[in-house]
Each structure stands twice: as structure tokens, then as C-alpha cells.
Amino acid sequence: MLTLVPQGGLCNRLRLLLSAIQAKAQGVQPIRVEWGRDPECRAWFEELFVPIDMGGFRVVHRHWWAAPRTRRNLWLPALLRLFMGYRVQRANYRPATDGDFYRLAHRGGRIYLSGGYALCRYSPDCVARLCPRPELMQRIEHIKARFGRNTVGVHIRRTDNTVSMAHSTPEGFRRAMDREIKRDFNVRFFLATDDEALKSTLMQEYPDRIISQRAPLRRDTLEGMGAAVVDLWCLSATRKIIGSYWSSFTDTAAELTGIPLEIVRE
């Protein structure tokens, strides 16, 4: 059994999950993904996505013994896993190459890996297995119906990501959006951001050009997590994305459909 424990926010978790789907498609031993419900992602997997139907593959509610070891839990989960027969435990695991991960995954026995990074490259077929719940898909399709011939996604990460804020400034996004308007006066933008004040300002500065959902921005509520999934899938349906530096949300949105990505970096 290969036990994988996603950590971090939604897109960090999806990176690990998609790696797990790819590994199962490559014939890796039975895989169990232990999905937690934490302040950075306050939703169980099945509250956001349709269950994944693959033999020998399960996404389950994270058991207490599967939690990553920390000083707060006195490293007790890791100690218990040792007694449960886990011969390999890796926290915050990030392999240097696909081969490193597959060699570890094929060792046999019980293996535990936690982290928020991709463990291997995943194919479009594996990405296609990931589908939002029907009620979220209805919201996604309703927004996409407003897209024009040329709709560009804009993801501006602010609030709690200091690295992104330092490099990807609002002025930089304005310049990138202005360039798109010069290329095509009829361009529209789908805007996803965690800064409500900035969203309001941009909608006033670019009247009739910006499409954005009205939804809570918090990620520590189920409603907020559903809104994050809607934003992610809508961004992935645009022609290209103008995105934030050092943001897994920006990167994952482009990866879902393989569209061009332009990072705003000052």
C-alpha cells in the first residue's frame, strides 16, 4: 500500500492527487490518498469533486494516524505508523525526478509520503479523471457562457502570499491587460483574485470587460472552497492566463488544459 497525504491549499493537494492517479495508471501498487479537512482547505475531496473510479485507488478522509508529524502532535502519528509496518516515511516529499518517485513507489510494502508538490508528470488523461461536482460544474458552465471569442484569464494572488505580492503587482497586471486590449480591442477577462477591493477597482477601470463570480474568498469554509474550484476551472477554460508568480493556483489552472501562461513578475 502506497499512502499519499496531500498538504497545503487546494492546488498543492491536487498536484499530489494527480501524481497519484498517474502512478496508478503506471501500475503502482494499491494507492490510498488520505485527504484532510484543514483551515487551508476546509472541504473533503467528495464535497468538491466526483469520486474517482479506478481499481486499487481510493481517496479517503484522513485518519488521525496519517497526519504529517509535527511538534504539536509530538510526532506520535509517525511513531504509530512505524508500528503499523510502514517501512518508508517521507514528509514534505519532493522527488528530484520522476524516476526517484517510481523507484520508491515500486519498493513494495507500506510506504507513506506527504507533501504539496507533484511527484511525477501527469498526462491529460489523468487530469480528465478529475471532475468537479455537478452543482459546481453548473456554475462553471454558467460563467463560461459569458466568455467571448477571446477571453483571457487573470489570476491575482494577494492577501497571504507575500512572495507573490512582492513580484506580481497590480500595476504589472494592468500593463499585461492593456497589452491584450491593444492586440484585440474585443478581448474580455475572467478575473480570479482573493482581494475584493482590487477586484472592485479593476471592474471600474475596465468596464464591460471583466467577468468574475460573486462568491466568498475565504478558503476555511466549504462555500469558499467551492468558489475556488469554480475559479480554477473557469481560468483553465480561457485562451491564456495572466497569472501570479509563486502561485500553485496560477500554475495548476494552466496545467489543467495546457493553455499558455504569462507570469507577471516585476
VOPA-74216 format. One record per residue: residue in one letter; x, y, z of N, C-alpha, C in turn. Coordinates in steps of 0.001 Angstrom, whole numbers, padded with zeros to 6 digits, always signed. Layout:
AXYZXYZXYZ ...
% end
This chain:
M+000836-001197+000000+000000+000000+000000+000870+001246+000000 L+000591+002135-000957+001240+003439-001006+000251+004458-000459 T+000581+005094+000647-000284+006085+001279+000263+007472+000979 L-000563+008314+000346-000163+009671-000008-001047+010660+000744 V-000435+011653+001372-001165+012622+002182-000935+014025+001616 P-001931+014589+000915-001785+015946+000378-001737+016985+001496 Q-000899+017989+001314-000773+019075+002283-000963+020413+001581 G-001258+021463+002370-001380+022806+001836-002770+023107+001324 G-002839+024095+000433-004107+024516-000129-004594+023599-001232 L-005680+024009-001878-006342+023166-002871-005399+022692-003965 C-004663+023610-004593-003869+023220-005757-002623+022431-005380 N-002052+022688-004212-000964+021835-003749-001465+020397-003587 R-002682+020253-003079-003255+018921-002908-003553+018257-004246 L-004055+019052-005193-004374+018480-006493-003124+018001-007216 R-002012+018674-007018-000757+018216-007625-000405+016814-007145 L-000531+016597-005835-000216+015278-005290-001243+014252-005755 L-002505+014655-005786-003558+013739-006214-003378+013322-007664 L-003096+014265-008552-002896+013929-009963-001673+013037-010147 S-000649+013254-009332+000515+012366-009367+000111+010950-008978 A-000781+010846-007993-001243+009529-007551-002036+008826-008648 I-002887+009574-009360-003658+008996-010459-002717+008500-011555 Q-001697+009303-011871-000725+008895-012881+000029+007645-012443 A+000424+007601-011183+001165+006441-010682+000319+005182-010766 K-000971+005291-010435-001847+004115-010527-001988+003669-011968 A-002072+004630-012899-002161+004283-014317-000897+003599-014800 Q+000227+003856-014113+001501+003236-014465+001722+001916-013737 G+000707+001433-013023+000789+000117-012399+001383+000080-011013 V+001472+001220-010348+001975+001231-008969+000991+000488-008081 Q+001502-000142-007016+000715-000903-006057-000511-000114-005600 P-001486-000748-004907-002678-000017-004437-002318+001294-003750 I-003074+002328-004094-002790+003673-003594-003982+004184-002800 R-003697+004734-001638-004727+005383-000831-004293+006832-000595 V-005164+007773-000968-004902+009190-000745-005702+009620+000487 E-005001+010067+001513-005624+010487+002774-005824+012005+002727 W-007043+012425+002409-007367+013846+002193-007881+014452+003494 G-007205+015457+004016-007615+016110+005252-008564+017268+005012 R-009226+017690+006072-010121+018855+006040-009560+019856+007043 D-008788+020829+006519-007997+021726+007357-008361+023181+007063 P-007874+024126+007885-008178+025542+007637-007771+026023+006248 E-006661+025489+005680-006236+025926+004349-007044+025270+003226 C-007848+024276+003564-008725+023610+002582-009848+022952+003372 R-010893+023726+003658-011946+023265+004550-013028+022503+003787 A-012622+021406+003172-013580+020577+002441-012982+019198+002225 W-013816+018179+002349-013404+016834+001968-013375+016750+000451 F-012631+015804-000052-012494+015657-001503-013849+015503-002175 E-014717+014629-001640-016002+014347-002293-016982+015508-002179 E-016683+016512-001365-017517+017712-001306-017218+018659-002465 L-016114+018413-003158-015698+019268-004264-015675+018543-005604 F-015377+017242-005582-015157+016504-006824-015951+015204-006850 V-016201+014743-008071-016830+013439-008272-015820+012356-007889 P-016242+011294-007177-015305+010217-006818-014588+009660-008040 I-013328+009298-007855-012504+008771-008944-012626+007256-008969 D-013030+006712-010105-013277+005277-010239-012065+004602-010884 M-011180+004083-010050-010015+003325-010516-009790+002161-009556 G-009584+000986-010092-009317-000165-009247-008013+000003-008483 G-008053-000302-007191-006847-000177-006382-006478+001245-006050 F-007454+002179-006157-007187+003585-005883-008353+004135-005075 R-008044+004776-003939-009093+005347-003096-008664+006698-002547 V-009621+007619-002449-009424+008874-001725-010310+008798-000489 V-009718+008874+000686-010455+008689+001931-010263+009899+002838 H-011140+010007+003850-010939+011027+004873-009674+010688+005651 R-008840+011667+005856-007561+011399+006512-007767+010909+007944 H-007158+009752+008255-007168+009224+009613-006180+010017+010467 W-006385+010009+011772-005503+010803+012636-004077+010298+012585 W-003906+008992+012374-002564+008432+012333-001842+008763+011025 A-002600+009258+010015-001988+009605+008730-001556+011071+008679 A-001830+011827+009732-001445+013234+009739+000073+013377+009671 P+000578+014380+008969+002027+014612+008958+002525+014861+010375 R+003720+014385+010667+004266+014552+012016+004641+016012+012248 T+004322+016514+013423+004668+017876+013811+005038+017892+015287 R+005613+019002+015691+005916+019143+017120+004631+019181+017933 R+003574+019748+017328+002307+019868+018039+001728+018493+018384 N+001826+017540+017453+001292+016201+017763+002357+015264+018317 L+003487+015852+018705+004571+015103+019384+005108+013963+018524 W+004957+014083+017221+005437+013059+016282+004788+011690+016517 L+003681+011674+017256+003033+010389+017565+002498+009668+016335 P+001886+010383+015331+001421+009650+014146+002546+008889+013441 A+003719+009508+013351+004836+008828+012690+005269+007606+013475 L+005255+007699+014793+005628+006560+015632+004624+005427+015467 L+003328+005779+015434+002310+004750+015257+002433+004099+013887 R+002724+004893+012857+002887+004309+011520+004039+003319+011495 L+005060+003593+012262+006179+002661+012346+005722+001318+012888 F+004887+001348+013920+004363+000109+014498+003363-000567+013560 M+002749+000230+012663+001798-000339+011701+002496-000995+010521 G+003810-000889+010469+004558-001567+009425+004963-000722+008244 Y+004888+000607+008372+005340+001463+007280+006867+001469+007261 R+007433+000895+006207+008885+000769+006144+009550+002044+005646 V+008777+002899+004949+009315+004171+004455+008336+005287+004816 Q+008853+006371+005384+008048+007560+005656+008822+008788+005185 R+008182+009608+004342+008808+010825+003851+007824+011983+004038 A+008226+013001+004781+007394+014184+004983+007841+015288+004021 N+006884+016087+003541+007174+017154+002580+008009+016624+001416 Y+007605+015496+000915+008383+014788-000100+008291+015488-001449 R+009445+015703-002056+009527+016304-003388+010666+015657-004148 P+010373+014639-004950+011445+013932-005659+012119+014811-006703 A+013383+014555-006932+014129+015326-007926+013714+014962-009345 T+013343+013689-009560+012930+013222-010885+011761+012263-010747 D+011073+012017-011868+010002+011014-011867+010543+009655-011439 G+011742+009343-011905+012332+008048-011602+012539+007832-010116 D+012932+008883-009395+013113+008758-007953+011815+008342-007279 F+010716+008965-007693+009426+008626-007098+009015+007203-007442 Y+009125+006822-008715+008674+005487-009116+009523+004385-008487 R+010807+004628-008336+011638+003619-007665+011185+003420-006226 L+010830+004497-005562+010347+004389-004193+008978+003720-004154 A+008097+004101-005073+006738+003569-005075+006698+002080-005380 H+007675+001580-006140+007695+000166-006529+008468-000715-005541 R+008904-000142-004434+009678-000942-003486+008848-002013-002792 G+007559-001820-002738+006702-002785-002059+006594-002481-000576 G+005659-003138+000080+005435-002874+001489+004637-001596+001677 R+004580-001147+002918+003826+000061+003234+004744+001279+003157 I+004314+002250+002335+005102+003460+002123+004203+004671+002370 Y+004717+005638+003102+003973+006846+003450+004714+008060+002909 L+003980+008898+002126+004555+010126+001586+003557+011260+001798 S+004026+012375+002324+003177+013555+002456+003847+014727+001748 G+003032+015668+001276+003611+016834+000615+002586+017604-000194 G+003053+018663-000822+002185+019512-001640+002778+019787-003001 Y+003594+018847-003488+004247+019019-004785+003861+017867-005709 A+004035+018070-007002+003860+016978-007955+004968+015959-007738 L+004606+014700-007738+005584+013628-007561+006099+013111-008898 C+005333+013370-009949+005722+012938-011299+004891+013745-012292 R+005286+013694-013545+004493+014350-014575+003212+013555-014813 Y+002103+014265-015020+000839+013570-015253+000273+013951-016613 S-000418+012985-017217-000905+013140-018585-002276+013815-018603 P-002698+014331-019777-004050+014899-019899-005139+013895-019541 D-004913+012610-019818-005913+011593-019470-006127+011520-017962 C-005052+011671-017204-005180+011646-015746-005895+012897-015251 V-005589+014045-015844-006257+015287-015464-007756+015186-015747 A-008120+014519-016849-009528+014399-017237-010337+013588-016237 R-009677+012783-015417-010393+011998-014400-010858+012862-013228 L-010351+014076-013155-010692+014973-012061-011846+015865-012507 C-013017+015699-011888-014206+016415-012327-014937+017033-011133 P-015184+018348-011155-015945+018983-010072-017350+018393-009948 R-017931+018529-008779-019286+018050-008539-020275+018726-009493 P-021412+018059-009787-022365+018609-010767-022810+020033-010468 E-023071+020354-009188-023540+021708-008879-022454+022756-009133 L-021194+022355-008958-020097+023273-009269-019916+023395-010784 M-020086+022277-011493-019987+022330-012953-021066+023226-013551 Q-022252+023246-012952-023308+024141-013438-022870+025597-013322 R-022248+025944-012198-021761+027316-012015-020650+027634-013007 I-019768+026666-013243-018670+026859-014194-019212+027104-015602 E-020164+026271-016021-020713+026413-017373-021492+027718-017518 H-022154+028160-016453-022891+029425-016498-021931+030596-016730 I-020778+030563-016073-019787+031632-016259-019147+031543-017640 K-018804+030339-018067-018166+030166-019377-019067+030623-020525 A-020373+030568-020318-021305+031003-021357-021170+032494-021638 R-020566+033234-020714-020366+034673-020904-019033+034980-021587 F-018200+033954-021763-016918+034170-022429-017137+034533-023898 G-016351+035451-024384-016413+035798-025797-015433+034966-026601 R-015224+035387-027836-014286+034672-028712-012877+034670-028145 N-012515+035763-027466-011169+035896-026916-011281+036324-025446 T-011255+035347-024560-011305+035628-023121-009994+035175-022493 V-009351+036091-021792-008068+035824-021149-008295+035709-019637 G-007719+034692-019028-007831+034530-017585-006812+035408-016864 V-007217+035964-015741-006330+036787-014915-006435+036276-013481 H-005331+035795-012940-005321+035350-011539-004344+036206-010754 I-004879+036965-009789-004063+037867-008976-004102+037367-007534 R-002983+036846-007078-002889+036336-005713-002371+037437-004795 R-003127+037758-003752-002716+038795-002817-002796+038254-001380 T-003301+038995-000493-003575+038708+000934-002435+037995+001653 D-002342+036644+001537-001425+035905+002410-000181+035362+001707 N+000029+035685+000441+001191+035179-000284+002170+036337-000497 T+003079+036522+000449+003974+037683+000407+004936+037633-000774 V+005390+036448-001145+006303+036331-002283+005599+036755-003560 S+004380+036276-003747+003618+036630-004941+003330+038124-004983 M+002947+038696-003851+002629+040125-003812+003841+040985-004142 A+005023+040539-003708+006235+041323-003954+006605+041355-005426 H+006328+040265-006145+006756+040164-007540+005647+040478-008544 S+004403+040124-008204+003288+040308-009134+002388+041422-008618 T+002657+042647-009055+001960+043820-008536+000710+044122-009365 P-000259+044838-008793-001438+045239-009574-001071+046041-010818 E-000024+046888-010699+000400+047672-011861+000899+046758-012979 G+001582+045697-012616+002055+044754-013611+000903+044068-014333 F-000147+043730-013599-001317+043114-014231-002023+044110-015151 R-002098+045362-014717-002727+046373-015580-001981+046499-016901 R-000659+046510-016844+000122+046619-018082-000116+045411-018982 A-000172+044204-018374-000404+042994-019165-001797+043013-019793 M-002787+043470-019051-004148+043546-019587-004235+044592-020693 D-003553+045710-020514-003559+046749-021551-002934+046233-022852 R-001901+045410-022722-001285+044837-023930-002281+043943-024669 E-003076+043175-023912-004070+042311-024556-005124+043147-025275 I-005506+044277-024696-006501+045147-025327-005947+045747-026620 K-004646+046094-026619-004032+046618-027842-004015+045561-028941 R-003828+044303-028553-003817+043227-029554-005222+042960-030098 D-006218+043051-029214-007594+042758-029617-008523+043609-028757 F-009138+044620-029374-009975+045550-028612-011181+044846-028003 N-011591+043707-028564-012774+042991-028074-012450+041959-026991 V-011217+041912-026511-010831+040930-025512-011625+041135-024221 R-011925+040036-023547-012562+040065-022237-011655+039316-021263 F-011860+039554-019985-011019+038943-018960-011883+038216-017929 F-011485+036993-017602-012074+036328-016437-011112+036542-015276 L-011583+037234-014248-010728+037618-013128-010994+036749-011904 A-009927+036172-011363-009985+035436-010095-008944+036049-009169 T-009376+036501-008007-008455+037105-007051-008999+036940-005647 D-008092+036972-004673-008508+036902-003268-008556+038282-002633 D-008505+039336-003452-008534+040715-002979-009799+041386-003519 E-010823+041472-002671-012118+042016-003111-012019+043481-003511 A-011222+044260-002779-011082+045684-003099-010434+045873-004466 L-009389+045079-004753-008729+045176-006057-009671+044752-007168 K-010455+043706-006938-011428+043270-007945-012392+044407-008287 S-012913+045072-007256-013850+046165-007474-013204+047300-008271 T-011964+047611-007940-011250+048687-008646-011042+048342-010120 L-010604+047116-010384-010348+046717-011776-011636+046682-012594 M-012735+046292-011981-014000+046255-012712-014454+047664-013082 Q-014090+048642-012264-014395+050032-012604-013450+050555-013683 E-012187+050137-013630-011200+050616-014600-011368+049974-015973 Y-011901+048741-015996-012095+048022-017263-013574+047654-017402 P-014444+048648-017542-015883+048380-017595-016261+047493-018781 D-017169+046554-018506-017710+045646-019532-016672+044684-020102 R-015522+044612-019487-014503+043674-019968-014280+042515-018999 I-014588+042697-017716-014223+041718-016696-015415+040859-016292 I-015185+039556-016304-016144+038568-015816-015567+037985-014527 S-016385+037899-013503-015896+037354-012234-017083+036845-011435 Q-016893+035797-010665-018003+035273-009874-018145+036039-008563 R-019352+036126-008085-019622+036705-006777-019651+035548-005779 A-018626+035471-004975-018517+034338-004056-017564+034704-002931 P-017668+034021-001784-016742+034289-000680-015318+033921-001058 L-014367+034683-000543-012967+034472-000873-012245+033598+000142 R-012886+033310+001270-012227+032530+002324-012081+031075+001901 R-010956+030479+002301-010713+029074+001994-010940+028174+003218 D-011356+028776+004334-011616+027978+005529-013109+027691+005700 T-013878+027797+004589-015283+027420+004578-015542+026552+003352 L-016557+025695+003436-016894+024848+002298-017341+025689+001114 E-018122+026741+001367-018581+027606+000283-017405+028273-000420 G-016428+028714+000366-015252+029326-000222-014429+028353-001041 M-014344+027108-000593-013595+026106-001348-014299+025760-002664 G-015639+025722-002632-016370+025500-003876-016109+026616-004871 A-016065+027853-004367-015773+029002-005235-014373+028903-005822 A-013434+028374-005051-012064+028212-005553-012028+027227-006715 V-012781+026134-006612-012842+025158-007705-013444+025801-008948 V-014503+026585-008775-015128+027271-009912-014126+028215-010580 D-013416+029010-009784-012401+029905-010349-011339+029130-011124 L-010896+028029-010547-009818+027240-011156-010238+026703-012522 W-011441+026147-012596-011893+025559-013866-012225+026632-014893 C-012736+027776-014450-013006+028864-015393-011714+029441-015957 L-010709+029608-015111-009412+030072-015605-008866+029114-016656 S-009008+027819-016408-008455+026820-017329-009190+026798-018664 A-010389+027405-018724-011176+027415-019958-010922+028657-020800 T-010039+029546-020358-009742+030751-021127-008688+030463-022204 R-008405+031481-023037-007426+031288-024113-006007+031223-023576 K-005710+032054-022580-004413+032068-021913-004626+032638-020530 I-003618+032511-019672-003720+033030-018314-002606+034025-018051 I-002986+035176-017515-002027+036126-016955-002044+035862-015453 G-000954+035326-014919-001001+034828-013553+000062+035366-012627 S-000011+034914-011397+000858+035393-010324+002090+034512-010158 Y+003180+035148-009819+004421+034448-009524+004286+033690-008201 W+004879+032497-008154+004922+031697-006923+003516+031339-006438 S+002640+030989-007363+001276+030618-007007+000921+029280-007639 S+000644+028281-006804+000247+026975-007321-001110+027058-008012 F-001950+028015-007611-003269+028170-008231-003110+028594-009689 T-002263+029572-009935-001967+030007-011308-001444+028842-012137 D-000441+028152-011619+000209+027079-012377-000760+025937-012675 T-001560+025546-011673-002477+024424-011856-003569+024761-012854 A-004081+025991-012832-005114+026391-013789-004621+026213-015222 A-003383+026584-015482-002832+026425-016833-002572+024958-017160 E-002148+024176-016156-001843+022763-016381-003086+021946-016709 L-004238+022318-016174-005447+021526-016366-005789+021341-017833 T-005571+022363-018639-005903+022272-020068-004726+022579-020978 G-003551+022821-020398-002364+023052-021204-002376+024354-021976 I-002984+025404-021421-003052+026687-022135-001830+027539-021817 P-001545+028548-022658-000379+029412-022419-000503+030164-021092 L+000651+030403-020479+000698+031080-019183+001720+032205-019243 E+001278+033397-018856+002164+034557-018755+002219+034979-017299 I+003395+034894-016687+003554+035272-015291+003920+036744-015193 V+003182+037484-014370+003525+038886-014096+004580+038898-013004 R+005762+039360-013352+006861+039397-012386+007649+040676-012560 E+007619+041497-011530+008321+042781-011567+009771+042554-011156 
% end
